[in-house]
Amino acid sequence: MPDKVIKFEFEKRNKNSIRYKEVPENGMPPVLGSIYVQNWFAGDNKNIEVTIKTKD
């Protein structure tokens, strides 16, 4: 399976982290759903991408 790039957009800011919700591709279900990223890393970014690589 090729690498999968998943796009996320800002959902909510918490005390120490930011919750991002997945933007699914048209007609596809979410792969990860929502994720939390620590404030020190996410900064003020409203959109992020996560790449999933398979090892097999």
CHARMM-style PDB file with segment names, atoms N, HN, CA, C and O in Angstrom:
ATOM      1  N   MET     1       0.848  -1.185   0.000  1.00  0.00      PROA
ATOM      2  CA  MET     1       0.000   0.000   0.000  1.00  0.00      PROA
ATOM      3  C   MET     1       0.889   1.243   0.000  1.00  0.00      PROA
ATOM      4  O   MET     1       1.852   1.310   0.765  1.00  0.00      PROA
ATOM      5  N   PRO     2       0.583   2.220  -0.842  1.00  0.00      PROA
ATOM      6  CA  PRO     2       1.394   3.448  -0.879  1.00  0.00      PROA
ATOM      7  C   PRO     2       1.168   4.302   0.373  1.00  0.00      PROA
ATOM      8  O   PRO     2       0.205   4.102   1.113  1.00  0.00      PROA
ATOM      9  N   ASP     3       2.074   5.254   0.591  1.00  0.00      PROA
ATOM     10  HN  ASP     3       2.856   5.416  -0.011  1.00  0.00      PROA
ATOM     11  CA  ASP     3       1.924   6.183   1.709  1.00  0.00      PROA
ATOM     12  C   ASP     3       0.586   6.898   1.606  1.00  0.00      PROA
ATOM     13  O   ASP     3       0.120   7.209   0.510  1.00  0.00      PROA
ATOM     14  N   LYS     4      -0.027   7.156   2.754  1.00  0.00      PROA
ATOM     15  HN  LYS     4       0.352   6.904   3.645  1.00  0.00      PROA
ATOM     16  CA  LYS     4      -1.327   7.820   2.806  1.00  0.00      PROA
ATOM     17  C   LYS     4      -1.163   9.159   3.507  1.00  0.00      PROA
ATOM     18  O   LYS     4      -0.710   9.201   4.651  1.00  0.00      PROA
ATOM     19  N   VAL     5      -1.519  10.243   2.851  1.00  0.00      PROA
ATOM     20  HN  VAL     5      -1.887  10.209   1.922  1.00  0.00      PROA
ATOM     21  CA  VAL     5      -1.476  11.577   3.444  1.00  0.00      PROA
ATOM     22  C   VAL     5      -2.893  11.937   3.860  1.00  0.00      PROA
ATOM     23  O   VAL     5      -3.814  11.940   3.043  1.00  0.00      PROA
ATOM     24  N   ILE     6      -3.055  12.243   5.150  1.00  0.00      PROA
ATOM     25  HN  ILE     6      -2.306  12.240   5.813  1.00  0.00      PROA
ATOM     26  CA  ILE     6      -4.369  12.572   5.693  1.00  0.00      PROA
ATOM     27  C   ILE     6      -4.360  14.035   6.109  1.00  0.00      PROA
ATOM     28  O   ILE     6      -3.452  14.476   6.814  1.00  0.00      PROA
ATOM     29  N   LYS     7      -5.360  14.786   5.679  1.00  0.00      PROA
ATOM     30  HN  LYS     7      -6.097  14.428   5.106  1.00  0.00      PROA
ATOM     31  CA  LYS     7      -5.454  16.209   5.978  1.00  0.00      PROA
ATOM     32  C   LYS     7      -6.374  16.436   7.181  1.00  0.00      PROA
ATOM     33  O   LYS     7      -7.396  15.768   7.343  1.00  0.00      PROA
ATOM     34  N   PHE     8      -5.981  17.391   8.010  1.00  0.00      PROA
ATOM     35  HN  PHE     8      -5.151  17.933   7.878  1.00  0.00      PROA
ATOM     36  CA  PHE     8      -6.738  17.739   9.205  1.00  0.00      PROA
ATOM     37  C   PHE     8      -6.923  19.247   9.261  1.00  0.00      PROA
ATOM     38  O   PHE     8      -6.086  20.010   8.780  1.00  0.00      PROA
ATOM     39  N   GLU     9      -8.052  19.668   9.867  1.00  0.00      PROA
ATOM     40  HN  GLU     9      -8.732  19.048  10.258  1.00  0.00      PROA
ATOM     41  CA  GLU     9      -8.299  21.089  10.073  1.00  0.00      PROA
ATOM     42  C   GLU     9      -8.593  21.353  11.547  1.00  0.00      PROA
ATOM     43  O   GLU     9      -9.070  20.478  12.270  1.00  0.00      PROA
ATOM     44  N   PHE    10      -8.301  22.567  11.970  1.00  0.00      PROA
ATOM     45  HN  PHE    10      -7.913  23.277  11.383  1.00  0.00      PROA
ATOM     46  CA  PHE    10      -8.489  22.977  13.361  1.00  0.00      PROA
ATOM     47  C   PHE    10      -9.918  22.713  13.814  1.00  0.00      PROA
ATOM     48  O   PHE    10     -10.874  22.991  13.089  1.00  0.00      PROA
ATOM     49  N   GLU    11     -10.052  22.169  15.031  1.00  0.00      PROA
ATOM     50  HN  GLU    11      -9.276  21.943  15.620  1.00  0.00      PROA
ATOM     51  CA  GLU    11     -11.378  21.947  15.609  1.00  0.00      PROA
ATOM     52  C   GLU    11     -11.521  22.683  16.934  1.00  0.00      PROA
ATOM     53  O   GLU    11     -12.511  23.386  17.142  1.00  0.00      PROA
ATOM     54  N   LYS    12     -10.534  22.533  17.852  1.00  0.00      PROA
ATOM     55  HN  LYS    12      -9.731  21.962  17.683  1.00  0.00      PROA
ATOM     56  CA  LYS    12     -10.681  23.113  19.184  1.00  0.00      PROA
ATOM     57  C   LYS    12      -9.314  23.245  19.850  1.00  0.00      PROA
ATOM     58  O   LYS    12      -8.463  22.365  19.720  1.00  0.00      PROA
ATOM     59  N   ARG    13      -9.112  24.349  20.563  1.00  0.00      PROA
ATOM     60  HN  ARG    13      -9.804  25.064  20.668  1.00  0.00      PROA
ATOM     61  CA  ARG    13      -7.885  24.556  21.332  1.00  0.00      PROA
ATOM     62  C   ARG    13      -8.166  24.210  22.787  1.00  0.00      PROA
ATOM     63  O   ARG    13      -9.148  24.678  23.363  1.00  0.00      PROA
ATOM     64  N   ASN    14      -7.308  23.393  23.379  1.00  0.00      PROA
ATOM     65  HN  ASN    14      -6.511  23.013  22.911  1.00  0.00      PROA
ATOM     66  CA  ASN    14      -7.380  23.034  24.792  1.00  0.00      PROA
ATOM     67  C   ASN    14      -6.216  23.689  25.518  1.00  0.00      PROA
ATOM     68  O   ASN    14      -5.458  24.449  24.915  1.00  0.00      PROA
ATOM     69  N   LYS    15      -6.069  23.405  26.797  1.00  0.00      PROA
ATOM     70  HN  LYS    15      -6.685  22.788  27.286  1.00  0.00      PROA
ATOM     71  CA  LYS    15      -5.011  24.025  27.592  1.00  0.00      PROA
ATOM     72  C   LYS    15      -3.616  23.737  27.024  1.00  0.00      PROA
ATOM     73  O   LYS    15      -2.820  24.659  26.847  1.00  0.00      PROA
ATOM     74  N   ASN    16      -3.320  22.481  26.742  1.00  0.00      PROA
ATOM     75  HN  ASN    16      -3.966  21.732  26.886  1.00  0.00      PROA
ATOM     76  CA  ASN    16      -1.979  22.087  26.289  1.00  0.00      PROA
ATOM     77  C   ASN    16      -1.934  21.487  24.891  1.00  0.00      PROA
ATOM     78  O   ASN    16      -0.862  21.115  24.413  1.00  0.00      PROA
ATOM     79  N   SER    17      -3.081  21.390  24.231  1.00  0.00      PROA
ATOM     80  HN  SER    17      -3.952  21.692  24.620  1.00  0.00      PROA
ATOM     81  CA  SER    17      -3.105  20.749  22.916  1.00  0.00      PROA
ATOM     82  C   SER    17      -4.185  21.353  22.027  1.00  0.00      PROA
ATOM     83  O   SER    17      -5.039  22.117  22.477  1.00  0.00      PROA
ATOM     84  N   ILE    18      -4.119  20.987  20.760  1.00  0.00      PROA
ATOM     85  HN  ILE    18      -3.425  20.366  20.395  1.00  0.00      PROA
ATOM     86  CA  ILE    18      -5.119  21.402  19.784  1.00  0.00      PROA
ATOM     87  C   ILE    18      -5.720  20.142  19.178  1.00  0.00      PROA
ATOM     88  O   ILE    18      -5.003  19.211  18.810  1.00  0.00      PROA
ATOM     89  N   ARG    19      -7.045  20.126  19.081  1.00  0.00      PROA
ATOM     90  HN  ARG    19      -7.627  20.882  19.380  1.00  0.00      PROA
ATOM     91  CA  ARG    19      -7.721  18.989  18.442  1.00  0.00      PROA
ATOM     92  C   ARG    19      -7.983  19.350  16.986  1.00  0.00      PROA
ATOM     93  O   ARG    19      -8.544  20.401  16.675  1.00  0.00      PROA
ATOM     94  N   TYR    20      -7.562  18.449  16.103  1.00  0.00      PROA
ATOM     95  HN  TYR    20      -7.106  17.595  16.355  1.00  0.00      PROA
ATOM     96  CA  TYR    20      -7.793  18.593  14.674  1.00  0.00      PROA
ATOM     97  C   TYR    20      -8.730  17.488  14.224  1.00  0.00      PROA
ATOM     98  O   TYR    20      -8.630  16.351  14.687  1.00  0.00      PROA
ATOM     99  N   LYS    21      -9.646  17.826  13.314  1.00  0.00      PROA
ATOM    100  HN  LYS    21      -9.727  18.749  12.937  1.00  0.00      PROA
ATOM    101  CA  LYS    21     -10.543  16.806  12.758  1.00  0.00      PROA
ATOM    102  C   LYS    21     -10.131  16.496  11.335  1.00  0.00      PROA
ATOM    103  O   LYS    21      -9.723  17.378  10.579  1.00  0.00      PROA
ATOM    104  N   GLU    22     -10.244  15.247  10.993  1.00  0.00      PROA
ATOM    105  HN  GLU    22     -10.575  14.531  11.607  1.00  0.00      PROA
ATOM    106  CA  GLU    22      -9.858  14.785   9.665  1.00  0.00      PROA
ATOM    107  C   GLU    22     -10.804  15.327   8.601  1.00  0.00      PROA
ATOM    108  O   GLU    22     -12.011  15.430   8.816  1.00  0.00      PROA
ATOM    109  N   VAL    23     -10.240  15.667   7.465  1.00  0.00      PROA
ATOM    110  HN  VAL    23      -9.259  15.584   7.290  1.00  0.00      PROA
ATOM    111  CA  VAL    23     -11.018  16.057   6.291  1.00  0.00      PROA
ATOM    112  C   VAL    23     -10.976  14.869   5.346  1.00  0.00      PROA
ATOM    113  O   VAL    23     -10.016  14.712   4.592  1.00  0.00      PROA
ATOM    114  N   PRO    24     -12.021  14.015   5.376  1.00  0.00      PROA
ATOM    115  CA  PRO    24     -11.979  12.794   4.553  1.00  0.00      PROA
ATOM    116  C   PRO    24     -12.064  13.105   3.064  1.00  0.00      PROA
ATOM    117  O   PRO    24     -12.628  14.118   2.652  1.00  0.00      PROA
ATOM    118  N   GLU    25     -11.492  12.211   2.276  1.00  0.00      PROA
ATOM    119  HN  GLU    25     -11.034  11.388   2.611  1.00  0.00      PROA
ATOM    120  CA  GLU    25     -11.602  12.332   0.825  1.00  0.00      PROA
ATOM    121  C   GLU    25     -13.054  12.077   0.430  1.00  0.00      PROA
ATOM    122  O   GLU    25     -13.794  11.412   1.156  1.00  0.00      PROA
ATOM    123  N   ASN    26     -13.454  12.603  -0.712  1.00  0.00      PROA
ATOM    124  HN  ASN    26     -12.853  13.143  -1.302  1.00  0.00      PROA
ATOM    125  CA  ASN    26     -14.835  12.460  -1.177  1.00  0.00      PROA
ATOM    126  C   ASN    26     -15.282  11.003  -1.207  1.00  0.00      PROA
ATOM    127  O   ASN    26     -14.654  10.162  -1.851  1.00  0.00      PROA
ATOM    128  N   GLY    27     -16.369  10.717  -0.506  1.00  0.00      PROA
ATOM    129  HN  GLY    27     -16.879  11.399   0.017  1.00  0.00      PROA
ATOM    130  CA  GLY    27     -16.955   9.390  -0.515  1.00  0.00      PROA
ATOM    131  C   GLY    27     -16.246   8.355   0.343  1.00  0.00      PROA
ATOM    132  O   GLY    27     -16.654   7.193   0.358  1.00  0.00      PROA
ATOM    133  N   MET    28     -15.204   8.741   1.053  1.00  0.00      PROA
ATOM    134  HN  MET    28     -14.873   9.684   1.040  1.00  0.00      PROA
ATOM    135  CA  MET    28     -14.452   7.790   1.874  1.00  0.00      PROA
ATOM    136  C   MET    28     -14.688   8.067   3.357  1.00  0.00      PROA
ATOM    137  O   MET    28     -14.876   9.221   3.744  1.00  0.00      PROA
ATOM    138  N   PRO    29     -14.682   7.032   4.188  1.00  0.00      PROA
ATOM    139  CA  PRO    29     -14.805   7.249   5.629  1.00  0.00      PROA
ATOM    140  C   PRO    29     -13.470   7.759   6.197  1.00  0.00      PROA
ATOM    141  O   PRO    29     -12.423   7.584   5.574  1.00  0.00      PROA
ATOM    142  N   PRO    30     -13.512   8.390   7.380  1.00  0.00      PROA
ATOM    143  CA  PRO    30     -12.263   8.851   8.005  1.00  0.00      PROA
ATOM    144  C   PRO    30     -11.328   7.688   8.314  1.00  0.00      PROA
ATOM    145  O   PRO    30     -11.781   6.583   8.612  1.00  0.00      PROA
ATOM    146  N   VAL    31     -10.028   7.938   8.243  1.00  0.00      PROA
ATOM    147  HN  VAL    31      -9.660   8.836   8.002  1.00  0.00      PROA
ATOM    148  CA  VAL    31      -9.020   6.934   8.567  1.00  0.00      PROA
ATOM    149  C   VAL    31      -8.664   7.025  10.054  1.00  0.00      PROA
ATOM    150  O   VAL    31      -8.591   6.005  10.739  1.00  0.00      PROA
ATOM    151  N   LEU    32      -8.444   8.242  10.549  1.00  0.00      PROA
ATOM    152  HN  LEU    32      -8.504   9.071   9.992  1.00  0.00      PROA
ATOM    153  CA  LEU    32      -8.055   8.449  11.941  1.00  0.00      PROA
ATOM    154  C   LEU    32      -9.099   9.188  12.771  1.00  0.00      PROA
ATOM    155  O   LEU    32      -9.137   9.017  13.990  1.00  0.00      PROA
ATOM    156  N   GLY    33      -9.931   9.988  12.161  1.00  0.00      PROA
ATOM    157  HN  GLY    33      -9.901  10.127  11.171  1.00  0.00      PROA
ATOM    158  CA  GLY    33     -10.911  10.783  12.902  1.00  0.00      PROA
ATOM    159  C   GLY    33     -10.274  12.053  13.416  1.00  0.00      PROA
ATOM    160  O   GLY    33      -9.762  12.853  12.633  1.00  0.00      PROA
ATOM    161  N   SER    34     -10.298  12.250  14.738  1.00  0.00      PROA
ATOM    162  HN  SER    34     -10.713  11.600  15.374  1.00  0.00      PROA
ATOM    163  CA  SER    34      -9.690  13.432  15.346  1.00  0.00      PROA
ATOM    164  C   SER    34      -8.375  13.057  16.016  1.00  0.00      PROA
ATOM    165  O   SER    34      -8.209  11.943  16.514  1.00  0.00      PROA
ATOM    166  N   ILE    35      -7.438  14.013  16.020  1.00  0.00      PROA
ATOM    167  HN  ILE    35      -7.573  14.917  15.615  1.00  0.00      PROA
ATOM    168  CA  ILE    35      -6.168  13.806  16.700  1.00  0.00      PROA
ATOM    169  C   ILE    35      -5.846  15.036  17.539  1.00  0.00      PROA
ATOM    170  O   ILE    35      -6.321  16.136  17.256  1.00  0.00      PROA
ATOM    171  N   TYR    36      -5.041  14.840  18.567  1.00  0.00      PROA
ATOM    172  HN  TYR    36      -4.655  13.947  18.797  1.00  0.00      PROA
ATOM    173  CA  TYR    36      -4.579  15.923  19.426  1.00  0.00      PROA
ATOM    174  C   TYR    36      -3.090  16.133  19.181  1.00  0.00      PROA
ATOM    175  O   TYR    36      -2.315  15.177  19.145  1.00  0.00      PROA
ATOM    176  N   VAL    37      -2.695  17.410  19.010  1.00  0.00      PROA
ATOM    177  HN  VAL    37      -3.325  18.187  19.039  1.00  0.00      PROA
ATOM    178  CA  VAL    37      -1.295  17.774  18.804  1.00  0.00      PROA
ATOM    179  C   VAL    37      -0.942  18.807  19.870  1.00  0.00      PROA
ATOM    180  O   VAL    37      -1.707  19.741  20.116  1.00  0.00      PROA
ATOM    181  N   GLN    38       0.205  18.639  20.495  1.00  0.00      PROA
ATOM    182  HN  GLN    38       0.826  17.881  20.296  1.00  0.00      PROA
ATOM    183  CA  GLN    38       0.628  19.552  21.549  1.00  0.00      PROA
ATOM    184  C   GLN    38       0.817  20.968  21.003  1.00  0.00      PROA
ATOM    185  O   GLN    38       1.289  21.157  19.882  1.00  0.00      PROA
ATOM    186  N   ASN    39       0.433  21.970  21.827  1.00  0.00      PROA
ATOM    187  HN  ASN    39       0.049  21.816  22.737  1.00  0.00      PROA
ATOM    188  CA  ASN    39       0.522  23.376  21.426  1.00  0.00      PROA
ATOM    189  C   ASN    39       1.924  23.781  20.998  1.00  0.00      PROA
ATOM    190  O   ASN    39       2.083  24.530  20.034  1.00  0.00      PROA
ATOM    191  N   TRP    40       2.944  23.295  21.702  1.00  0.00      PROA
ATOM    192  HN  TRP    40       2.815  22.686  22.485  1.00  0.00      PROA
ATOM    193  CA  TRP    40       4.308  23.719  21.385  1.00  0.00      PROA
ATOM    194  C   TRP    40       4.709  23.318  19.976  1.00  0.00      PROA
ATOM    195  O   TRP    40       5.558  23.967  19.364  1.00  0.00      PROA
ATOM    196  N   PHE    41       4.100  22.243  19.449  1.00  0.00      PROA
ATOM    197  HN  PHE    41       3.410  21.716  19.946  1.00  0.00      PROA
ATOM    198  CA  PHE    41       4.419  21.783  18.101  1.00  0.00      PROA
ATOM    199  C   PHE    41       3.478  22.393  17.059  1.00  0.00      PROA
ATOM    200  O   PHE    41       3.925  22.831  15.999  1.00  0.00      PROA
ATOM    201  N   ALA    42       2.195  22.421  17.357  1.00  0.00      PROA
ATOM    202  HN  ALA    42       1.833  22.065  18.219  1.00  0.00      PROA
ATOM    203  CA  ALA    42       1.192  22.872  16.391  1.00  0.00      PROA
ATOM    204  C   ALA    42       1.228  24.380  16.167  1.00  0.00      PROA
ATOM    205  O   ALA    42       0.943  24.848  15.064  1.00  0.00      PROA
ATOM    206  N   GLY    43       1.578  25.149  17.205  1.00  0.00      PROA
ATOM    207  HN  GLY    43       1.810  24.770  18.101  1.00  0.00      PROA
ATOM    208  CA  GLY    43       1.599  26.600  17.070  1.00  0.00      PROA
ATOM    209  C   GLY    43       0.223  27.128  16.705  1.00  0.00      PROA
ATOM    210  O   GLY    43      -0.776  26.731  17.305  1.00  0.00      PROA
ATOM    211  N   ASP    44       0.167  28.021  15.724  1.00  0.00      PROA
ATOM    212  HN  ASP    44       0.978  28.343  15.237  1.00  0.00      PROA
ATOM    213  CA  ASP    44      -1.101  28.614  15.286  1.00  0.00      PROA
ATOM    214  C   ASP    44      -1.607  28.017  13.978  1.00  0.00      PROA
ATOM    215  O   ASP    44      -2.458  28.610  13.316  1.00  0.00      PROA
ATOM    216  N   ASN    45      -1.093  26.853  13.603  1.00  0.00      PROA
ATOM    217  HN  ASN    45      -0.401  26.371  14.141  1.00  0.00      PROA
ATOM    218  CA  ASN    45      -1.489  26.228  12.338  1.00  0.00      PROA
ATOM    219  C   ASN    45      -2.932  25.761  12.384  1.00  0.00      PROA
ATOM    220  O   ASN    45      -3.341  25.078  13.323  1.00  0.00      PROA
ATOM    221  N   LYS    46      -3.697  26.126  11.378  1.00  0.00      PROA
ATOM    222  HN  LYS    46      -3.365  26.681  10.615  1.00  0.00      PROA
ATOM    223  CA  LYS    46      -5.103  25.733  11.280  1.00  0.00      PROA
ATOM    224  C   LYS    46      -5.290  24.452  10.481  1.00  0.00      PROA
ATOM    225  O   LYS    46      -6.323  23.792  10.593  1.00  0.00      PROA
ATOM    226  N   ASN    47      -4.298  24.100   9.679  1.00  0.00      PROA
ATOM    227  HN  ASN    47      -3.458  24.636   9.588  1.00  0.00      PROA
ATOM    228  CA  ASN    47      -4.365  22.885   8.863  1.00  0.00      PROA
ATOM    229  C   ASN    47      -3.049  22.136   8.984  1.00  0.00      PROA
ATOM    230  O   ASN    47      -1.976  22.738   8.969  1.00  0.00      PROA
ATOM    231  N   ILE    48      -3.142  20.808   9.104  1.00  0.00      PROA
ATOM    232  HN  ILE    48      -4.014  20.319   9.116  1.00  0.00      PROA
ATOM    233  CA  ILE    48      -1.956  19.963   9.173  1.00  0.00      PROA
ATOM    234  C   ILE    48      -2.181  18.733   8.303  1.00  0.00      PROA
ATOM    235  O   ILE    48      -3.312  18.420   7.931  1.00  0.00      PROA
ATOM    236  N   GLU    49      -1.093  18.041   7.983  1.00  0.00      PROA
ATOM    237  HN  GLU    49      -0.174  18.295   8.285  1.00  0.00      PROA
ATOM    238  CA  GLU    49      -1.157  16.779   7.251  1.00  0.00      PROA
ATOM    239  C   GLU    49      -0.343  15.740   8.014  1.00  0.00      PROA
ATOM    240  O   GLU    49       0.708  16.042   8.579  1.00  0.00      PROA
ATOM    241  N   VAL    50      -0.849  14.514   8.018  1.00  0.00      PROA
ATOM    242  HN  VAL    50      -1.703  14.268   7.559  1.00  0.00      PROA
ATOM    243  CA  VAL    50      -0.157  13.390   8.631  1.00  0.00      PROA
ATOM    244  C   VAL    50       0.041  12.332   7.545  1.00  0.00      PROA
ATOM    245  O   VAL    50      -0.890  12.001   6.810  1.00  0.00      PROA
ATOM    246  N   THR    51       1.261  11.810   7.456  1.00  0.00      PROA
ATOM    247  HN  THR    51       2.017  12.079   8.053  1.00  0.00      PROA
ATOM    248  CA  THR    51       1.561  10.761   6.474  1.00  0.00      PROA
ATOM    249  C   THR    51       1.704   9.427   7.189  1.00  0.00      PROA
ATOM    250  O   THR    51       2.451   9.314   8.160  1.00  0.00      PROA
ATOM    251  N   ILE    52       0.995   8.427   6.715  1.00  0.00      PROA
ATOM    252  HN  ILE    52       0.388   8.519   5.925  1.00  0.00      PROA
ATOM    253  CA  ILE    52       1.074   7.072   7.261  1.00  0.00      PROA
ATOM    254  C   ILE    52       1.834   6.214   6.261  1.00  0.00      PROA
ATOM    255  O   ILE    52       1.466   6.135   5.089  1.00  0.00      PROA
ATOM    256  N   LYS    53       2.897   5.571   6.734  1.00  0.00      PROA
ATOM    257  HN  LYS    53       3.196   5.635   7.686  1.00  0.00      PROA
ATOM    258  CA  LYS    53       3.681   4.668   5.893  1.00  0.00      PROA
ATOM    259  C   LYS    53       3.513   3.252   6.407  1.00  0.00      PROA
ATOM    260  O   LYS    53       3.610   3.011   7.610  1.00  0.00      PROA
ATOM    261  N   THR    54       3.265   2.325   5.516  1.00  0.00      PROA
ATOM    262  HN  THR    54       3.186   2.521   4.539  1.00  0.00      PROA
ATOM    263  CA  THR    54       3.186   0.929   5.904  1.00  0.00      PROA
ATOM    264  C   THR    54       4.575   0.305   5.758  1.00  0.00      PROA
ATOM    265  O   THR    54       5.353   0.699   4.890  1.00  0.00      PROA
ATOM    266  N   LYS    55       4.874  -0.667   6.612  1.00  0.00      PROA
ATOM    267  HN  LYS    55       4.242  -0.988   7.317  1.00  0.00      PROA
ATOM    268  CA  LYS    55       6.208  -1.272   6.623  1.00  0.00      PROA
ATOM    269  C   LYS    55       6.266  -2.637   5.947  1.00  0.00      PROA
ATOM    270  O   LYS    55       7.355  -3.151   5.693  1.00  0.00      PROA
ATOM    271  N   ASP    56       5.123  -3.227   5.655  1.00  0.00      PROA
ATOM    272  HN  ASP    56       4.238  -2.809   5.862  1.00  0.00      PROA
ATOM    273  CA  ASP    56       5.148  -4.577   5.080  1.00  0.00      PROA
ATOM    274  C   ASP    56       5.171  -4.563   3.594  1.00  0.00      PROA
ATOM    275  OT1 ASP    56       5.193  -5.622   2.966  1.00  0.00      PROA
TER     276      ASP     56
END
